[in-house]
Amino acid sequence: MSSTTTYVAFQSSTELFEVTDGFIKRMKEGSRKPEPQTIERVMQLFIEEALDAFFIQPTEQAGLSGGLKRIVNLTADTIGKATHVVVKSTVKKLDIEQNRRTADYMESIRKELEVDGEMRWHVAFPISDEMAENGRKGLQLAIDGDEKNAIPLMVSFFHELTDTALHWYFEEPMKLLGFGPIMRKVANVGVATTRKASHTAVDKIIPKLHGEELAESARYSFGLLIDGPA
């Protein structure tokens, strides 16, 4: 079994790390007081930073044209609003045990990973070796200018990446928190909205990228794949 794995990761801001770290420590130290406002703040920061990492920054790095940029911004806005509804509808109803499980979940997706010789805190989830290999292959082909072979591999990779991200960012915490039927229904609507918006964006954007737009998008995405301890 390999001692390392590939993570899809973005560097967390100082504020996100500090607010999350404080919450995790208080829950581990036996706090008996639920912290809905803290969880809501963590989720607000996380959503903003995840959307920036996966949608806004790639758009700016690639210098996308107006039409494609509007699709990205609409997708990010749709996901942000859907997620906000889920968070606002659920955090105040979590009991102390669910708060502790939330802290455990937060700890599970933060990783200290090495980038450019420095250890930095990231929000990260693991992907399979096969997915990492196929993703890097498609991205490298795009960087090398082989659009014909790169685009199908990139479309497939980003579709798989969408489903994997939804598993870690939505389905895993939902399962961990043991939502009742009402909260689960609210959360499922948010997941469905996010899934549809993300997959639609992949199908509309990636095949229309050419030349330096495609290469820059690939270079940025390559930087999100970071190897670390398994």
SULLINPE-V476082 format. One record per pair of residues at least 12 apart in sequence whose ideal C-beta (glycine too) atoms are under 8 Angstrom apart, sorted by the first residue. I is the first residue (numbers start at 1). J is the second residue. D is the distance in whole Angstrom. If there is no record, write none. Layout:
i & j & d
I & J & D
I & J & D
This chain:
i & j & d
1 & 230 & 7
2 & 129 & 7
2 & 230 & 6
3 & 229 & 7
3 & 230 & 6
4 & 227 & 5
4 & 228 & 7
4 & 229 & 6
4 & 230 & 6
5 & 126 & 5
5 & 127 & 8
5 & 129 & 8
5 & 227 & 7
5 & 228 & 7
5 & 229 & 8
5 & 230 & 4
6 & 126 & 7
6 & 127 & 6
6 & 129 & 7
6 & 132 & 4
6 & 225 & 6
6 & 226 & 7
6 & 227 & 6
7 & 111 & 6
7 & 113 & 7
7 & 122 & 7
7 & 124 & 4
7 & 125 & 6
7 & 126 & 6
7 & 127 & 7
7 & 225 & 7
7 & 226 & 5
7 & 227 & 8
7 & 228 & 6
8 & 124 & 7
8 & 125 & 6
8 & 127 & 6
8 & 161 & 7
8 & 164 & 7
8 & 165 & 7
8 & 224 & 5
8 & 225 & 6
9 & 111 & 7
9 & 113 & 6
9 & 122 & 4
9 & 123 & 7
9 & 124 & 4
9 & 125 & 8
9 & 224 & 6
9 & 226 & 5
9 & 228 & 8
10 & 49 & 7
10 & 50 & 7
10 & 53 & 4
10 & 54 & 8
10 & 122 & 6
10 & 123 & 6
10 & 124 & 8
10 & 224 & 6
11 & 115 & 7
11 & 120 & 5
11 & 121 & 7
11 & 122 & 5
12 & 49 & 7
12 & 110 & 7
12 & 121 & 5
12 & 122 & 6
12 & 123 & 5
13 & 45 & 7
13 & 49 & 6
15 & 45 & 6
16 & 42 & 7
16 & 45 & 4
16 & 46 & 6
16 & 49 & 6
16 & 123 & 8
17 & 110 & 7
17 & 121 & 5
19 & 38 & 7
19 & 41 & 6
19 & 42 & 6
19 & 45 & 7
20 & 42 & 5
20 & 106 & 5
20 & 110 & 7
22 & 38 & 8
23 & 35 & 6
23 & 38 & 5
23 & 39 & 7
23 & 42 & 7
23 & 103 & 6
23 & 106 & 7
24 & 103 & 5
24 & 106 & 6
24 & 107 & 5
26 & 103 & 8
27 & 99 & 6
27 & 100 & 5
27 & 102 & 8
27 & 103 & 4
27 & 104 & 8
28 & 103 & 7
31 & 96 & 8
31 & 99 & 8
32 & 96 & 6
33 & 96 & 7
34 & 94 & 6
34 & 95 & 6
34 & 96 & 5
34 & 98 & 8
34 & 99 & 5
35 & 99 & 6
36 & 91 & 4
36 & 92 & 5
36 & 94 & 7
39 & 87 & 8
39 & 91 & 5
39 & 94 & 7
39 & 99 & 7
39 & 102 & 6
40 & 87 & 6
40 & 88 & 7
40 & 91 & 5
42 & 106 & 7
43 & 83 & 8
43 & 87 & 5
43 & 91 & 7
44 & 84 & 8
44 & 87 & 7
46 & 123 & 7
47 & 79 & 8
47 & 80 & 6
47 & 83 & 5
47 & 84 & 7
47 & 87 & 8
48 & 80 & 8
49 & 123 & 7
50 & 123 & 7
50 & 169 & 7
51 & 76 & 5
51 & 79 & 6
51 & 80 & 6
53 & 224 & 7
54 & 165 & 8
54 & 224 & 8
55 & 72 & 5
55 & 73 & 8
55 & 75 & 6
55 & 76 & 4
55 & 79 & 8
55 & 201 & 8
56 & 72 & 7
56 & 73 & 8
56 & 76 & 6
57 & 220 & 7
58 & 72 & 8
58 & 217 & 6
58 & 220 & 5
58 & 221 & 7
59 & 72 & 5
59 & 73 & 8
61 & 216 & 5
61 & 217 & 7
61 & 219 & 7
61 & 220 & 4
62 & 209 & 7
62 & 212 & 8
62 & 213 & 5
62 & 214 & 8
62 & 216 & 4
62 & 217 & 4
62 & 220 & 7
63 & 212 & 8
63 & 213 & 6
63 & 216 & 7
64 & 205 & 8
64 & 209 & 8
64 & 213 & 6
65 & 213 & 8
68 & 204 & 8
68 & 205 & 6
68 & 208 & 6
68 & 209 & 8
71 & 201 & 6
71 & 204 & 5
71 & 205 & 6
72 & 201 & 7
72 & 205 & 7
75 & 197 & 5
75 & 198 & 7
75 & 200 & 7
75 & 201 & 4
78 & 193 & 7
78 & 194 & 8
78 & 197 & 5
79 & 193 & 7
79 & 194 & 5
79 & 197 & 6
79 & 198 & 7
82 & 189 & 7
82 & 190 & 5
82 & 193 & 4
82 & 194 & 6
82 & 197 & 8
83 & 190 & 6
83 & 194 & 7
85 & 186 & 7
85 & 189 & 8
85 & 190 & 6
86 & 186 & 6
86 & 187 & 5
86 & 189 & 8
86 & 190 & 4
89 & 183 & 7
89 & 186 & 5
90 & 179 & 7
90 & 183 & 5
90 & 186 & 7
90 & 187 & 7
93 & 183 & 7
94 & 177 & 7
98 & 177 & 5
98 & 178 & 7
101 & 176 & 5
101 & 177 & 6
102 & 173 & 7
102 & 176 & 8
102 & 177 & 7
104 & 176 & 7
105 & 172 & 7
105 & 173 & 5
105 & 176 & 5
109 & 123 & 6
109 & 124 & 6
109 & 125 & 6
109 & 168 & 6
109 & 169 & 8
110 & 122 & 7
110 & 123 & 6
110 & 124 & 7
111 & 124 & 4
111 & 228 & 6
113 & 226 & 5
113 & 228 & 5
114 & 226 & 8
114 & 228 & 7
115 & 226 & 7
122 & 226 & 7
124 & 226 & 7
124 & 228 & 7
125 & 164 & 7
125 & 165 & 7
125 & 168 & 4
125 & 169 & 8
126 & 230 & 8
127 & 161 & 8
127 & 164 & 6
127 & 225 & 8
131 & 157 & 7
131 & 160 & 6
131 & 161 & 8
131 & 164 & 7
132 & 225 & 6
134 & 153 & 6
134 & 156 & 7
134 & 157 & 6
135 & 153 & 8
135 & 157 & 4
135 & 161 & 7
135 & 221 & 8
135 & 225 & 7
136 & 222 & 7
136 & 225 & 6
137 & 153 & 6
138 & 150 & 5
138 & 152 & 8
138 & 153 & 3
138 & 154 & 4
138 & 156 & 7
138 & 157 & 5
138 & 218 & 8
139 & 154 & 7
139 & 157 & 8
139 & 218 & 4
139 & 219 & 8
139 & 221 & 6
139 & 222 & 5
140 & 218 & 7
140 & 222 & 8
141 & 153 & 7
142 & 154 & 6
142 & 214 & 5
142 & 215 & 6
142 & 217 & 7
142 & 218 & 4
143 & 215 & 5
143 & 218 & 5
143 & 219 & 6
143 & 222 & 7
145 & 215 & 7
147 & 210 & 6
147 & 214 & 6
150 & 214 & 7
150 & 218 & 7
151 & 206 & 6
151 & 207 & 6
151 & 209 & 8
151 & 214 & 7
154 & 206 & 5
154 & 218 & 7
155 & 202 & 6
155 & 203 & 7
155 & 206 & 5
155 & 207 & 7
158 & 202 & 5
158 & 206 & 6
159 & 199 & 6
159 & 202 & 6
162 & 195 & 7
162 & 198 & 4
162 & 199 & 6
162 & 202 & 7
163 & 195 & 8
166 & 191 & 6
166 & 194 & 6
166 & 195 & 6
166 & 198 & 8
170 & 187 & 7
170 & 190 & 7
170 & 191 & 5
170 & 194 & 7
171 & 191 & 7
174 & 187 & 5
174 & 191 & 8
